[in-house]
């Protein structure tokens, strides 16, 4: 498994490298000391795993992770435990709190196969932080994503959740998770849940969503035979 280390502290690189040398199937492909070096390593590469620090200059580890259209598996290595919930919201494999020893590191490595199998079984399931807890979201149950300033409202078949992200984040994040498309400056919908379209309105179960004029042709071209 090819990996890189992203951390602004050289000693952290040495510790992780030492641990990885004890695991024969791990192959180091580079070291990055900030997000810009990391993006160069990741561009056009086949990296499968990132050891990621959070608190780095200019761009944080999580900001880097959110910018990736298709991120490798991630094991967070951080001295800050308060970011753990956010890490798991981003579907990291594990969150290692510095300083960590080899047994704890090995425990994280052993989760890699488990996470791969779990992700296959859950078919794109992801987690959203809401009311100080993580809520599991199955994309097929997600009807509508509505912009609310700097937040969004996720309308599911059985519940509604407010997420602390912008609509543009979900537009990019959902590209590989089903048939989602933006139909208005404030709305993304699950096209598989459309029951009808009338005028400039889309009906999804009991919900009506307006169609923005600039998006209407794209919507109709995609859906109409």
SULGIHU-V186698 format. One record per pair of residues at least 6 apart in sequence whose ideal C-beta (glycine too) atoms are under 7 Angstrom apart, sorted by the first residue. I is the first residue (numbers start at 1). J is the second residue. D is the distance in whole Angstrom. If there is no record, write none. Layout:
{{I:J:D} {I:J:D}}
//
This chain:
{{1:25:6} {1:26:6} {1:27:7} {1:48:5} {1:49:6} {2:27:5} {2:29:5} {2:46:6} {2:47:5} {2:48:5} {3:26:6} {3:28:6} {3:29:7} {3:47:7} {3:48:7} {3:49:4} {3:50:7} {3:51:7} {4:29:6} {4:30:5} {4:31:7} {4:32:6} {4:41:5} {4:47:6} {4:50:6} {5:13:5} {5:16:5} {5:31:5} {5:51:5} {6:32:5} {6:38:5} {6:50:6} {6:51:7} {6:52:5} {6:53:6} {6:61:7} {7:13:6} {7:53:4} {7:77:7} {8:33:5} {8:34:6} {8:53:7} {8:56:5} {8:57:6} {12:53:7} {12:77:6} {13:31:5} {16:51:5} {16:77:7} {17:28:7} {19:102:5} {19:105:5} {20:26:5} {20:28:6} {23:109:6} {29:47:6} {30:41:4} {32:38:4} {32:41:6} {34:56:6} {34:57:6} {34:58:7} {35:56:6} {35:58:7} {35:59:4} {35:64:4} {38:64:6} {41:47:7} {47:72:5} {48:72:5} {48:73:6} {49:72:6} {49:73:5} {49:75:7} {50:72:5} {50:74:5} {51:75:5} {51:77:5} {52:61:5} {52:65:7} {52:74:5} {52:76:5} {52:77:7} {53:61:5} {53:77:6} {53:78:6} {54:60:6} {54:61:4} {54:62:6} {54:76:6} {54:78:5} {54:80:6} {54:83:5} {55:78:7} {55:80:6} {62:86:6} {62:90:7} {65:71:6} {65:74:6} {65:90:6} {66:169:7} {69:172:7} {70:176:7} {73:93:5} {73:112:6} {73:115:7} {74:92:5} {74:93:6} {75:92:7} {75:93:5} {75:94:5} {75:96:6} {75:108:5} {76:87:5} {76:92:5} {76:95:5} {76:96:6} {77:96:5} {77:98:6} {78:97:7} {78:98:6} {79:98:4} {81:97:5} {84:95:5} {85:129:6} {85:134:7} {86:129:7} {87:95:5} {88:95:7} {88:127:6} {88:134:6} {89:127:5} {89:128:6} {89:129:5} {89:134:6} {91:126:6} {91:127:7} {93:108:7} {93:111:5} {93:112:6} {93:115:5} {94:108:4} {94:111:5} {96:104:6} {96:105:7} {96:108:6} {124:139:5} {124:177:4} {124:178:7} {125:136:6} {125:137:7} {125:138:6} {126:137:5} {127:134:4} {127:135:7} {127:136:6} {127:137:7} {128:135:5} {128:137:6} {128:154:7} {128:161:6} {128:163:5} {129:164:7} {130:161:5} {130:162:6} {130:163:7} {135:161:6} {139:177:4} {139:178:4} {140:178:7} {141:156:5} {141:157:5} {142:154:6} {142:156:6} {142:190:6} {143:155:5} {143:156:6} {143:157:6} {143:189:7} {143:190:6} {143:193:5} {143:204:5} {143:205:6} {143:207:6} {144:155:4} {144:187:6} {144:189:5} {144:204:6} {144:207:6} {144:209:6} {145:152:5} {145:154:6} {145:167:6} {145:170:5} {145:188:4} {146:152:6} {146:153:4} {146:155:7} {146:186:6} {146:187:6} {147:167:4} {147:186:4} {150:166:6} {151:162:6} {151:163:7} {151:164:6} {152:163:5} {152:165:6} {152:166:7} {152:167:5} {152:170:6} {153:160:6} {153:162:6} {154:160:7} {154:161:4} {154:163:6} {155:207:6} {157:205:7} {167:186:7} {167:188:7} {170:188:6} {171:182:6} {171:188:6} {174:180:4} {174:188:7} {178:190:6} {178:192:7} {179:190:6} {179:191:5} {179:192:5} {180:188:6} {180:190:6} {181:188:7} {181:189:7} {181:191:6} {181:219:7} {182:188:5} {182:215:6} {183:189:6} {183:202:6} {183:209:7} {183:211:5} {183:212:6} {183:215:5} {183:219:5} {184:209:7} {184:210:6} {184:211:6} {184:212:4} {184:215:6} {185:212:6} {187:209:5} {189:202:6} {189:204:6} {189:209:6} {191:223:7} {193:204:5} {193:205:7} {194:202:6} {194:204:6} {195:203:5} {195:204:6} {195:205:7} {196:203:4} {200:210:6} {200:211:5} {200:216:7} {201:208:5} {201:209:7} {201:210:6} {201:211:7} {202:209:5} {202:211:6} {211:219:6}}
//
